[in-house]
């Protein structure tokens, strides 16, 4: 005989909420990366030094955020 777990419905709702939050965060991250890839200097990495490249990424992110 199969015995059902009375807390299974609550567990399912909790896991669904967690999955939704994870997918929302992942979608936001993916859209941000795709917008940053549209910047030619970032896509081809013209900067020789890591500090310069990071500054370009920060400036591009600020420009995207201000839109």
MOSULNOR-V713455 format. One record per backbone hydrogen bond with DSSP energy under -0.5 kcal/mol. NH is the residue of the N-H (numbers start at 1). CO is the residue of the C=O. If there is no record, write none. Layout:
nh:NH co:CO
nh:NH co:CO
This chain:
nh:4 co:2
nh:6 co:4
nh:8 co:5
nh:11 co:7
nh:12 co:8
nh:13 co:9
nh:14 co:10
nh:15 co:11
nh:16 co:12
nh:17 co:13
nh:18 co:14
nh:19 co:15
nh:20 co:16
nh:21 co:17
nh:22 co:18
nh:23 co:19
nh:24 co:20
nh:25 co:21
nh:26 co:22
nh:27 co:23
nh:28 co:24
nh:29 co:25
nh:30 co:26
nh:31 co:27
nh:32 co:28
nh:33 co:29
nh:34 co:30
nh:35 co:31
nh:36 co:32
nh:37 co:33
nh:38 co:34
nh:38 co:35
nh:39 co:36
nh:40 co:38
nh:43 co:39
nh:44 co:40
nh:45 co:41
nh:46 co:41
nh:53 co:49
nh:54 co:50
nh:55 co:51
nh:56 co:52
nh:57 co:53
nh:58 co:54
nh:59 co:55
nh:60 co:56
nh:61 co:57
nh:62 co:58
nh:63 co:59
nh:64 co:60
nh:65 co:61
nh:66 co:62
nh:67 co:63
nh:67 co:64
